[in-house]
Amino acid sequence: MVADIETGPWPFAGRQFDAVVVTNYLWRPLLPTLLASVAPGGVLIYETFAQGNETVGNPSRPDFLLRPGELLALCRGLRVVAFEDGYQESPPRFVQRIAAVRQASSPSAVPRYLLA
């Protein structure tokens, strides 16, 4: 599917997913939609550049850099199972990462995952 998710309509309106994965992307107006796309029992995995990255490369505009604790605040209604905010050496960059789970509506509704 090809869609302009910054200026066009959200192509998955009304749908939820067992996993939502976002890497190296930040468009703040879309954050509530991405969060709402996580189904009960589903997981959000998000990683992108953070403030400080402007000292080592691109992106360097504040619009594209997460503020301290921004992902934690976004995931306030989820159970955060991992969070990282800091400097990575290879390649040099500042990032925030989070893995968070939306509470399942019932124990039998929890999706099963296989990570290998």
N, C-alpha and C positions, 0 to 999 in steps of 0.2 A: 504494500500500500504506500502510495506517495501522498503526503499531505503537508501543507504549510501550517504547522501547529502554533505559529506565533501570530499570524494575521487571519488565518482561516478558522473554520469551526473545528472543534475537537472531533476527530474521526471516530472516537469510541464512546460517544455520549451515552450515558446510562449503563455502560458496561463496567464490570469489575473483574479483576484478575488475581490469580493466586500469587503472582509475583510481578512487581513493577521494578525494573532496573533502569537506572539513569546513570550515565557516565559522561564526564566532561561537558556538561550542558547545564546552563542556568538561565531560565527565563521566568522571573519571579511571578508574573501574572498567571503562569501555568501551574505553579506549585500546589494551590488548593485542588485543582483538577487531578493532578497526578496522585495526590494523597487520597482523594475520594475514589480513585480507581483501584485501590487496594481492597480486595474482598475480605470479609470476615475470615480470620485464620490465615490470611495472606501476608506476604512479606514485602517490604520496601527496601531495596538496596540502592543507595544513592552515593555517588562520589563525584566531586567536582572541585574546581580550584577555589582557594580561599584567600582572604586578605593576606598580604605578604607576598603573594605571587608577583606583584608588580615589581618587586626588587630583583627577581631572577628571570623574568621573561613574560610571555603572553599566555593567557590574557592578562591585561594590566588595568583595564577599565573597571572601576568599582561596580558598575552594573553587572559584570560577569564574575565577580568574586564574592563568595559567601562571607558574611560578617561573622565574627566570633559567636559561636553558639547558635547560629541561624538554623542549622539542620535539627538541633535538639529542640528548639522552639517549635519548628514545623511539626515535629513528631510527638508533640506533647500528649496527644490522645492515643498513642501507640505504645507498645512495650518495646523499649530500646534494648536490644541484645548486644550491640556493639557500636562504639562510636570512637572516632579518631579525628584529631584536628592537629595538624602540624606539618613539619617540613620533611620532604622526601628527597633523597640525594640523587637518585639516578632514574630519570633525568631530574635536575633540580626543579622543585615545585612545592607550593604550599597547597594542601588539600584538606577537605573534610570528607569523612566517610561515615555512613550510618547503615545499620541493619536494624529494622524495626518491624514488629509484627502487630497486626490488628487482631484484637481479641476475637476468637471464634464465637459464633452465636450458640454453639453447643459443642461438647467434646467430639461428637461424631462428625462435625462439620470441618474439623481441622484437616487441611490437605496434607498429603504425605509428599516428601521431597527426597530425592536421591541426588546427592552431590558426590561426584567422583573426581 
